[in-house]
Amino acid sequence: MSFFGLKRYSTPILKPMLPFFLGGAIVFYGTVKLRDAMMDSAEYRNDPRNPKAGKYGSDH
């Protein structure tokens, strides 16, 4: 069957790319956890640029 003149070939795409997708997901997860840990640190807890700054009380 031809779709706009293109033939269908059984070329594997997902299987060879799976390690790269998993690696990207692991790096993304680690980056998010590191960012959250840095925002919760004592040094940046009351920084006005911190999006979570309003969640902490003045006793921190």
PQR file of N, CA, C, O and H, with PARSE charges and radii, in Angstrom:
ATOM      1  N   MET A   1       0.843  -1.179   0.000 -0.4000 1.5000
ATOM      2  CA  MET A   1       0.000   0.000   0.000 -0.0000 2.0000
ATOM      3  C   MET A   1       0.889   1.243   0.000  0.5500 1.7000
ATOM      4  O   MET A   1       1.918   1.294   0.673 -0.5500 1.4000
ATOM      5  N   SER A   2       0.480   2.202  -0.741 -0.4000 1.5000
ATOM      6  CA  SER A   2       1.255   3.419  -0.890 -0.0000 2.0000
ATOM      7  C   SER A   2       0.474   4.597  -0.313  0.5500 1.7000
ATOM      8  O   SER A   2      -0.712   4.768  -0.597 -0.5500 1.4000
ATOM      9  H   SER A   2      -0.357   2.161  -1.288  0.4000 1.0000
ATOM     10  N   PHE A   3       1.145   5.399   0.492 -0.4000 1.5000
ATOM     11  CA  PHE A   3       0.532   6.583   1.086 -0.0000 2.0000
ATOM     12  C   PHE A   3       1.324   7.785   0.601  0.5500 1.7000
ATOM     13  O   PHE A   3       2.459   7.995   1.030 -0.5500 1.4000
ATOM     14  H   PHE A   3       2.108   5.261   0.723  0.4000 1.0000
ATOM     15  N   PHE A   4       0.742   8.572  -0.286 -0.4000 1.5000
ATOM     16  CA  PHE A   4       1.409   9.710  -0.920 -0.0000 2.0000
ATOM     17  C   PHE A   4       2.702   9.281  -1.617  0.5500 1.7000
ATOM     18  O   PHE A   4       3.683  10.025  -1.624 -0.5500 1.4000
ATOM     19  H   PHE A   4      -0.180   8.402  -0.635  0.4000 1.0000
ATOM     20  N   GLY A   5       2.702   8.102  -2.192 -0.4000 1.5000
ATOM     21  CA  GLY A   5       3.868   7.626  -2.914 -0.0000 2.0000
ATOM     22  C   GLY A   5       4.938   7.008  -2.037  0.5500 1.7000
ATOM     23  O   GLY A   5       5.985   6.617  -2.553 -0.5500 1.4000
ATOM     24  H   GLY A   5       1.906   7.497  -2.186  0.4000 1.0000
ATOM     25  N   LEU A   6       4.724   6.902  -0.729 -0.4000 1.5000
ATOM     26  CA  LEU A   6       5.699   6.308   0.177 -0.0000 2.0000
ATOM     27  C   LEU A   6       5.318   4.864   0.461  0.5500 1.7000
ATOM     28  O   LEU A   6       4.154   4.559   0.718 -0.5500 1.4000
ATOM     29  H   LEU A   6       3.873   7.220  -0.310  0.4000 1.0000
ATOM     30  N   LYS A   7       6.292   3.989   0.414 -0.4000 1.5000
ATOM     31  CA  LYS A   7       6.045   2.584   0.713 -0.0000 2.0000
ATOM     32  C   LYS A   7       6.296   2.324   2.191  0.5500 1.7000
ATOM     33  O   LYS A   7       7.067   3.026   2.845 -0.5500 1.4000
ATOM     34  H   LYS A   7       7.238   4.236   0.206  0.4000 1.0000
ATOM     35  N   ARG A   8       5.635   1.311   2.691 -0.4000 1.5000
ATOM     36  CA  ARG A   8       5.789   0.958   4.103 -0.0000 2.0000
ATOM     37  C   ARG A   8       6.895  -0.079   4.233  0.5500 1.7000
ATOM     38  O   ARG A   8       6.872  -1.117   3.571 -0.5500 1.4000
ATOM     39  H   ARG A   8       5.009   0.741   2.160  0.4000 1.0000
ATOM     40  N   TYR A   9       7.854   0.214   5.087 -0.4000 1.5000
ATOM     41  CA  TYR A   9       8.943  -0.711   5.368 -0.0000 2.0000
ATOM     42  C   TYR A   9       8.896  -1.053   6.852  0.5500 1.7000
ATOM     43  O   TYR A   9       8.488  -0.237   7.679 -0.5500 1.4000
ATOM     44  H   TYR A   9       7.872   1.057   5.625  0.4000 1.0000
ATOM     45  N   SER A  10       9.311  -2.246   7.168 -0.4000 1.5000
ATOM     46  CA  SER A  10       9.301  -2.667   8.572 -0.0000 2.0000
ATOM     47  C   SER A  10      10.610  -2.247   9.244  0.5500 1.7000
ATOM     48  O   SER A  10      11.399  -3.090   9.670 -0.5500 1.4000
ATOM     49  H   SER A  10       9.642  -2.909   6.496  0.4000 1.0000
ATOM     50  N   THR A  11      10.824  -0.961   9.331 -0.4000 1.5000
ATOM     51  CA  THR A  11      12.033  -0.419   9.945 -0.0000 2.0000
ATOM     52  C   THR A  11      11.798  -0.243  11.438  0.5500 1.7000
ATOM     53  O   THR A  11      10.858   0.446  11.833 -0.5500 1.4000
ATOM     54  H   THR A  11      10.184  -0.276   8.985  0.4000 1.0000
ATOM     55  N   PRO A  12      12.637  -0.853  12.278 -0.5600 1.5000
ATOM     56  CA  PRO A  12      12.458  -0.668  13.720  0.2800 2.0000
ATOM     57  C   PRO A  12      12.890   0.737  14.133  0.5500 1.7000
ATOM     58  O   PRO A  12      13.999   1.173  13.822 -0.5500 1.4000
ATOM     59  N   ILE A  13      12.019   1.424  14.823 -0.4000 1.5000
ATOM     60  CA  ILE A  13      12.325   2.784  15.275 -0.0000 2.0000
ATOM     61  C   ILE A  13      12.378   2.836  16.791  0.5500 1.7000
ATOM     62  O   ILE A  13      13.336   3.355  17.365 -0.5500 1.4000
ATOM     63  H   ILE A  13      11.119   1.070  15.076  0.4000 1.0000
ATOM     64  N   LEU A  14      11.364   2.306  17.437 -0.4000 1.5000
ATOM     65  CA  LEU A  14      11.281   2.408  18.889 -0.0000 2.0000
ATOM     66  C   LEU A  14      12.324   1.550  19.594  0.5500 1.7000
ATOM     67  O   LEU A  14      12.933   2.000  20.564 -0.5500 1.4000
ATOM     68  H   LEU A  14      10.586   1.885  16.971  0.4000 1.0000
ATOM     69  N   LYS A  15      12.539   0.336  19.132 -0.4000 1.5000
ATOM     70  CA  LYS A  15      13.454  -0.573  19.818 -0.0000 2.0000
ATOM     71  C   LYS A  15      14.894  -0.040  19.866  0.5500 1.7000
ATOM     72  O   LYS A  15      15.497  -0.092  20.938 -0.5500 1.4000
ATOM     73  H   LYS A  15      12.044  -0.030  18.344  0.4000 1.0000
ATOM     74  N   PRO A  16      15.480   0.468  18.773 -0.5600 1.5000
ATOM     75  CA  PRO A  16      16.839   1.001  18.877  0.2800 2.0000
ATOM     76  C   PRO A  16      16.915   2.317  19.658  0.5500 1.7000
ATOM     77  O   PRO A  16      17.959   2.635  20.228 -0.5500 1.4000
ATOM     78  N   MET A  17      15.830   3.076  19.690 -0.4000 1.5000
ATOM     79  CA  MET A  17      15.849   4.370  20.368 -0.0000 2.0000
ATOM     80  C   MET A  17      15.477   4.277  21.843  0.5500 1.7000
ATOM     81  O   MET A  17      15.591   5.265  22.569 -0.5500 1.4000
ATOM     82  H   MET A  17      14.982   2.818  19.227  0.4000 1.0000
ATOM     83  N   LEU A  18      15.035   3.110  22.296 -0.4000 1.5000
ATOM     84  CA  LEU A  18      14.575   2.951  23.674 -0.0000 2.0000
ATOM     85  C   LEU A  18      15.631   3.346  24.713  0.5500 1.7000
ATOM     86  O   LEU A  18      15.268   4.016  25.680 -0.5500 1.4000
ATOM     87  H   LEU A  18      14.942   2.308  21.706  0.4000 1.0000
ATOM     88  N   PRO A  19      16.915   2.978  24.582 -0.5600 1.5000
ATOM     89  CA  PRO A  19      17.898   3.428  25.576  0.2800 2.0000
ATOM     90  C   PRO A  19      18.017   4.949  25.668  0.5500 1.7000
ATOM     91  O   PRO A  19      18.249   5.490  26.749 -0.5500 1.4000
ATOM     92  N   PHE A  20      17.861   5.632  24.545 -0.4000 1.5000
ATOM     93  CA  PHE A  20      17.951   7.088  24.557 -0.0000 2.0000
ATOM     94  C   PHE A  20      16.730   7.714  25.223  0.5500 1.7000
ATOM     95  O   PHE A  20      16.851   8.703  25.946 -0.5500 1.4000
ATOM     96  H   PHE A  20      17.673   5.192  23.667  0.4000 1.0000
ATOM     97  N   PHE A  21      15.549   7.134  24.977 -0.4000 1.5000
ATOM     98  CA  PHE A  21      14.340   7.618  25.641 -0.0000 2.0000
ATOM     99  C   PHE A  21      14.441   7.403  27.147  0.5500 1.7000
ATOM    100  O   PHE A  21      14.101   8.295  27.924 -0.5500 1.4000
ATOM    101  H   PHE A  21      15.452   6.330  24.389  0.4000 1.0000
ATOM    102  N   LEU A  22      14.904   6.232  27.561 -0.4000 1.5000
ATOM    103  CA  LEU A  22      15.044   5.952  28.991 -0.0000 2.0000
ATOM    104  C   LEU A  22      16.105   6.848  29.626  0.5500 1.7000
ATOM    105  O   LEU A  22      15.914   7.349  30.734 -0.5500 1.4000
ATOM    106  H   LEU A  22      15.180   5.507  26.929  0.4000 1.0000
ATOM    107  N   GLY A  23      17.213   7.048  28.932 -0.4000 1.5000
ATOM    108  CA  GLY A  23      18.255   7.934  29.447 -0.0000 2.0000
ATOM    109  C   GLY A  23      17.759   9.360  29.607  0.5500 1.7000
ATOM    110  O   GLY A  23      18.076  10.022  30.595 -0.5500 1.4000
ATOM    111  H   GLY A  23      17.368   6.641  28.032  0.4000 1.0000
ATOM    112  N   GLY A  24      16.991   9.833  28.651 -0.4000 1.5000
ATOM    113  CA  GLY A  24      16.420  11.176  28.751 -0.0000 2.0000
ATOM    114  C   GLY A  24      15.456  11.299  29.910  0.5500 1.7000
ATOM    115  O   GLY A  24      15.436  12.317  30.601 -0.5500 1.4000
ATOM    116  H   GLY A  24      16.734   9.295  27.848  0.4000 1.0000
ATOM    117  N   ALA A  25      14.647  10.257  30.130 -0.4000 1.5000
ATOM    118  CA  ALA A  25      13.703  10.280  31.251 -0.0000 2.0000
ATOM    119  C   ALA A  25      14.439  10.264  32.584  0.5500 1.7000
ATOM    120  O   ALA A  25      14.033  10.952  33.521 -0.5500 1.4000
ATOM    121  H   ALA A  25      14.663   9.429  29.569  0.4000 1.0000
ATOM    122  N   ILE A  26      15.514   9.489  32.682 -0.4000 1.5000
ATOM    123  CA  ILE A  26      16.287   9.429  33.926 -0.0000 2.0000
ATOM    124  C   ILE A  26      16.965  10.765  34.204  0.5500 1.7000
ATOM    125  O   ILE A  26      16.967  11.227  35.345 -0.5500 1.4000
ATOM    126  H   ILE A  26      15.844   8.930  31.921  0.4000 1.0000
ATOM    127  N   VAL A  27      17.536  11.388  33.186 -0.4000 1.5000
ATOM    128  CA  VAL A  27      18.182  12.697  33.361 -0.0000 2.0000
ATOM    129  C   VAL A  27      17.149  13.749  33.745  0.5500 1.7000
ATOM    130  O   VAL A  27      17.416  14.587  34.607 -0.5500 1.4000
ATOM    131  H   VAL A  27      17.534  11.012  32.259  0.4000 1.0000
ATOM    132  N   PHE A  28      15.981  13.719  33.123 -0.4000 1.5000
ATOM    133  CA  PHE A  28      14.920  14.670  33.459 -0.0000 2.0000
ATOM    134  C   PHE A  28      14.481  14.492  34.909  0.5500 1.7000
ATOM    135  O   PHE A  28      14.318  15.478  35.628 -0.5500 1.4000
ATOM    136  H   PHE A  28      15.765  13.038  32.423  0.4000 1.0000
ATOM    137  N   TYR A  29      14.287  13.247  35.347 -0.4000 1.5000
ATOM    138  CA  TYR A  29      13.875  12.973  36.725 -0.0000 2.0000
ATOM    139  C   TYR A  29      14.941  13.459  37.710  0.5500 1.7000
ATOM    140  O   TYR A  29      14.616  14.079  38.723 -0.5500 1.4000
ATOM    141  H   TYR A  29      14.419  12.446  34.763  0.4000 1.0000
ATOM    142  N   GLY A  30      16.203  13.179  37.413 -0.4000 1.5000
ATOM    143  CA  GLY A  30      17.279  13.623  38.297 -0.0000 2.0000
ATOM    144  C   GLY A  30      17.390  15.136  38.357  0.5500 1.7000
ATOM    145  O   GLY A  30      17.662  15.694  39.420 -0.5500 1.4000
ATOM    146  H   GLY A  30      16.466  12.675  36.591  0.4000 1.0000
ATOM    147  N   THR A  31      17.185  15.804  37.237 -0.4000 1.5000
ATOM    148  CA  THR A  31      17.237  17.259  37.205 -0.0000 2.0000
ATOM    149  C   THR A  31      16.117  17.866  38.035  0.5500 1.7000
ATOM    150  O   THR A  31      16.338  18.839  38.756 -0.5500 1.4000
ATOM    151  H   THR A  31      16.964  15.350  36.373  0.4000 1.0000
ATOM    152  N   VAL A  32      14.924  17.305  37.943 -0.4000 1.5000
ATOM    153  CA  VAL A  32      13.792  17.811  38.724 -0.0000 2.0000
ATOM    154  C   VAL A  32      14.041  17.605  40.211  0.5500 1.7000
ATOM    155  O   VAL A  32      13.772  18.502  41.009 -0.5500 1.4000
ATOM    156  H   VAL A  32      14.744  16.514  37.357  0.4000 1.0000
ATOM    157  N   LYS A  33      14.553  16.436  40.600 -0.4000 1.5000
ATOM    158  CA  LYS A  33      14.824  16.179  42.017 -0.0000 2.0000
ATOM    159  C   LYS A  33      15.922  17.109  42.539  0.5500 1.7000
ATOM    160  O   LYS A  33      15.825  17.601  43.664 -0.5500 1.4000
ATOM    161  H   LYS A  33      14.772  15.706  39.952  0.4000 1.0000
ATOM    162  N   LEU A  34      16.953  17.353  41.745 -0.4000 1.5000
ATOM    163  CA  LEU A  34      18.024  18.255  42.156 -0.0000 2.0000
ATOM    164  C   LEU A  34      17.509  19.681  42.289  0.5500 1.7000
ATOM    165  O   LEU A  34      17.871  20.386  43.231 -0.5500 1.4000
ATOM    166  H   LEU A  34      17.032  16.953  40.832  0.4000 1.0000
ATOM    167  N   ARG A  35      16.672  20.108  41.357 -0.4000 1.5000
ATOM    168  CA  ARG A  35      16.093  21.455  41.424 -0.0000 2.0000
ATOM    169  C   ARG A  35      15.243  21.622  42.672  0.5500 1.7000
ATOM    170  O   ARG A  35      15.338  22.641  43.355 -0.5500 1.4000
ATOM    171  H   ARG A  35      16.378  19.535  40.592  0.4000 1.0000
ATOM    172  N   ASP A  36      14.414  20.630  42.975 -0.4000 1.5000
ATOM    173  CA  ASP A  36      13.575  20.713  44.171 -0.0000 2.0000
ATOM    174  C   ASP A  36      14.414  20.715  45.444  0.5500 1.7000
ATOM    175  O   ASP A  36      14.096  21.425  46.398 -0.5500 1.4000
ATOM    176  H   ASP A  36      14.337  19.802  42.420  0.4000 1.0000
ATOM    177  N   ALA A  37      15.481  19.926  45.462 -0.4000 1.5000
ATOM    178  CA  ALA A  37      16.350  19.902  46.635 -0.0000 2.0000
ATOM    179  C   ALA A  37      17.045  21.249  46.824  0.5500 1.7000
ATOM    180  O   ALA A  37      17.223  21.700  47.956 -0.5500 1.4000
ATOM    181  H   ALA A  37      15.740  19.350  44.687  0.4000 1.0000
ATOM    182  N   MET A  38      17.435  21.885  45.735 -0.4000 1.5000
ATOM    183  CA  MET A  38      18.087  23.187  45.844 -0.0000 2.0000
ATOM    184  C   MET A  38      17.104  24.267  46.293  0.5500 1.7000
ATOM    185  O   MET A  38      17.481  25.171  47.039 -0.5500 1.4000
ATOM    186  H   MET A  38      17.290  21.518  44.816  0.4000 1.0000
ATOM    187  N   MET A  39      15.845  24.183  45.847 -0.4000 1.5000
ATOM    188  CA  MET A  39      14.859  25.184  46.256 -0.0000 2.0000
ATOM    189  C   MET A  39      14.488  25.024  47.724  0.5500 1.7000
ATOM    190  O   MET A  39      14.096  25.996  48.369 -0.5500 1.4000
ATOM    191  H   MET A  39      15.539  23.449  45.241  0.4000 1.0000
ATOM    192  N   ASP A  40      14.605  23.819  48.257 -0.4000 1.5000
ATOM    193  CA  ASP A  40      14.269  23.581  49.653 -0.0000 2.0000
ATOM    194  C   ASP A  40      15.448  23.791  50.594  0.5500 1.7000
ATOM    195  O   ASP A  40      15.287  23.656  51.806 -0.5500 1.4000
ATOM    196  H   ASP A  40      14.923  23.029  47.732  0.4000 1.0000
ATOM    197  N   SER A  41      16.627  24.118  50.073 -0.4000 1.5000
ATOM    198  CA  SER A  41      17.791  24.305  50.928 -0.0000 2.0000
ATOM    199  C   SER A  41      17.644  25.582  51.754  0.5500 1.7000
ATOM    200  O   SER A  41      16.894  26.490  51.393 -0.5500 1.4000
ATOM    201  H   SER A  41      16.758  24.228  49.087  0.4000 1.0000
ATOM    202  N   ALA A  42      18.364  25.631  52.852 -0.4000 1.5000
ATOM    203  CA  ALA A  42      18.265  26.766  53.768 -0.0000 2.0000
ATOM    204  C   ALA A  42      18.756  28.062  53.117  0.5500 1.7000
ATOM    205  O   ALA A  42      18.270  29.146  53.442 -0.5500 1.4000
ATOM    206  H   ALA A  42      18.972  24.893  53.145  0.4000 1.0000
ATOM    207  N   GLU A  43      19.705  27.952  52.210 -0.4000 1.5000
ATOM    208  CA  GLU A  43      20.276  29.150  51.591 -0.0000 2.0000
ATOM    209  C   GLU A  43      19.258  29.896  50.726  0.5500 1.7000
ATOM    210  O   GLU A  43      19.258  31.127  50.697 -0.5500 1.4000
ATOM    211  H   GLU A  43      20.100  27.072  51.946  0.4000 1.0000
ATOM    212  N   TYR A  44      18.397  29.168  50.027 -0.4000 1.5000
ATOM    213  CA  TYR A  44      17.447  29.790  49.111 -0.0000 2.0000
ATOM    214  C   TYR A  44      16.012  29.710  49.599  0.5500 1.7000
ATOM    215  O   TYR A  44      15.090  30.005  48.839 -0.5500 1.4000
ATOM    216  H   TYR A  44      18.397  28.168  50.051  0.4000 1.0000
ATOM    217  N   ARG A  45      15.805  29.327  50.818 -0.4000 1.5000
ATOM    218  CA  ARG A  45      14.448  29.129  51.320 -0.0000 2.0000
ATOM    219  C   ARG A  45      13.646  30.425  51.339  0.5500 1.7000
ATOM    220  O   ARG A  45      12.461  30.409  51.009 -0.5500 1.4000
ATOM    221  H   ARG A  45      16.554  29.087  51.435  0.4000 1.0000
ATOM    222  N   ASN A  46      14.250  31.536  51.712 -0.4000 1.5000
ATOM    223  CA  ASN A  46      13.539  32.815  51.795 -0.0000 2.0000
ATOM    224  C   ASN A  46      13.898  33.765  50.656  0.5500 1.7000
ATOM    225  O   ASN A  46      13.588  34.954  50.723 -0.5500 1.4000
ATOM    226  H   ASN A  46      15.213  31.549  51.981  0.4000 1.0000
ATOM    227  N   ASP A  47      14.540  33.259  49.626 -0.4000 1.5000
ATOM    228  CA  ASP A  47      14.891  34.078  48.472 -0.0000 2.0000
ATOM    229  C   ASP A  47      13.616  34.452  47.711  0.5500 1.7000
ATOM    230  O   ASP A  47      12.808  33.568  47.425 -0.5500 1.4000
ATOM    231  H   ASP A  47      14.792  32.293  49.571  0.4000 1.0000
ATOM    232  N   PRO A  48      13.406  35.727  47.374 -0.5600 1.5000
ATOM    233  CA  PRO A  48      12.177  36.113  46.669  0.2800 2.0000
ATOM    234  C   PRO A  48      12.070  35.509  45.267  0.5500 1.7000
ATOM    235  O   PRO A  48      10.971  35.451  44.715 -0.5500 1.4000
ATOM    236  N   ARG A  49      13.168  35.065  44.685 -0.4000 1.5000
ATOM    237  CA  ARG A  49      13.114  34.422  43.369 -0.0000 2.0000
ATOM    238  C   ARG A  49      12.659  32.971  43.451  0.5500 1.7000
ATOM    239  O   ARG A  49      12.351  32.356  42.430 -0.5500 1.4000
ATOM    240  H   ARG A  49      14.060  35.112  45.134  0.4000 1.0000
ATOM    241  N   ASN A  50      12.617  32.429  44.648 -0.4000 1.5000
ATOM    242  CA  ASN A  50      12.212  31.037  44.840 -0.0000 2.0000
ATOM    243  C   ASN A  50      10.696  30.929  44.719  0.5500 1.7000
ATOM    244  O   ASN A  50       9.986  31.616  45.454 -0.5500 1.4000
ATOM    245  H   ASN A  50      12.867  32.929  45.477  0.4000 1.0000
ATOM    246  N   PRO A  51      10.166  30.088  43.812 -0.5600 1.5000
ATOM    247  CA  PRO A  51       8.713  29.971  43.675  0.2800 2.0000
ATOM    248  C   PRO A  51       8.040  29.380  44.905  0.5500 1.7000
ATOM    249  O   PRO A  51       6.842  29.578  45.105 -0.5500 1.4000
ATOM    250  N   LYS A  52       8.785  28.662  45.726 -0.4000 1.5000
ATOM    251  CA  LYS A  52       8.214  28.069  46.931 -0.0000 2.0000
ATOM    252  C   LYS A  52       8.435  28.946  48.163  0.5500 1.7000
ATOM    253  O   LYS A  52       8.158  28.501  49.277 -0.5500 1.4000
ATOM    254  H   LYS A  52       9.759  28.501  45.564  0.4000 1.0000
ATOM    255  N   ALA A  53       8.920  30.170  48.000 -0.4000 1.5000
ATOM    256  CA  ALA A  53       9.275  31.013  49.137 -0.0000 2.0000
ATOM    257  C   ALA A  53       8.069  31.352  49.993  0.5500 1.7000
ATOM    258  O   ALA A  53       8.221  31.495  51.206 -0.5500 1.4000
ATOM    259  H   ALA A  53       9.145  30.532  47.095  0.4000 1.0000
ATOM    260  N   GLY A  54       6.898  31.487  49.434 -0.4000 1.5000
ATOM    261  CA  GLY A  54       5.712  31.832  50.200 -0.0000 2.0000
ATOM    262  C   GLY A  54       5.187  30.684  51.040  0.5500 1.7000
ATOM    263  O   GLY A  54       4.393  30.912  51.953 -0.5500 1.4000
ATOM    264  H   GLY A  54       6.775  31.371  48.448  0.4000 1.0000
ATOM    265  N   LYS A  55       5.604  29.460  50.763 -0.4000 1.5000
ATOM    266  CA  LYS A  55       5.105  28.303  51.493 -0.0000 2.0000
ATOM    267  C   LYS A  55       5.778  28.137  52.846  0.5500 1.7000
ATOM    268  O   LYS A  55       5.253  27.452  53.724 -0.5500 1.4000
ATOM    269  H   LYS A  55       6.249  29.275  50.022  0.4000 1.0000
ATOM    270  N   TYR A  56       6.932  28.759  53.018 -0.4000 1.5000
ATOM    271  CA  TYR A  56       7.662  28.631  54.267 -0.0000 2.0000
ATOM    272  C   TYR A  56       7.298  29.788  55.183  0.5500 1.7000
ATOM    273  O   TYR A  56       7.086  30.915  54.734 -0.5500 1.4000
ATOM    274  H   TYR A  56       7.358  29.316  52.305  0.4000 1.0000
ATOM    275  N   GLY A  57       7.233  29.495  56.447 -0.4000 1.5000
ATOM    276  CA  GLY A  57       6.948  30.547  57.417 -0.0000 2.0000
ATOM    277  C   GLY A  57       8.184  31.370  57.703  0.5500 1.7000
ATOM    278  O   GLY A  57       9.263  31.080  57.187 -0.5500 1.4000
ATOM    279  H   GLY A  57       7.405  28.580  56.812  0.4000 1.0000
ATOM    280  N   SER A  58       8.034  32.389  58.518 -0.4000 1.5000
ATOM    281  CA  SER A  58       9.169  33.251  58.837 -0.0000 2.0000
ATOM    282  C   SER A  58      10.116  32.591  59.833  0.5500 1.7000
ATOM    283  O   SER A  58      11.210  33.105  60.066 -0.5500 1.4000
ATOM    284  H   SER A  58       7.158  32.625  58.937  0.4000 1.0000
ATOM    285  N   ASP A  59       9.721  31.462  60.427 -0.4000 1.5000
ATOM    286  CA  ASP A  59      10.575  30.798  61.406 -0.0000 2.0000
ATOM    287  C   ASP A  59      11.680  29.975  60.753  0.5500 1.7000
ATOM    288  O   ASP A  59      12.548  29.460  61.457 -0.5500 1.4000
ATOM    289  H   ASP A  59       8.832  31.044  60.238  0.4000 1.0000
ATOM    290  N   HIS A  60      11.673  29.837  59.440 -0.4000 1.5000
ATOM    291  CA  HIS A  60      12.709  29.042  58.778 -0.0000 2.0000
ATOM    292  C   HIS A  60      13.868  29.890  58.447  0.5500 1.7000
ATOM    293  O   HIS A  60      14.849  29.403  57.883 -0.5500 1.4000
ATOM    294  H   HIS A  60      10.968  30.256  58.868  0.4000 1.0000
TER
END
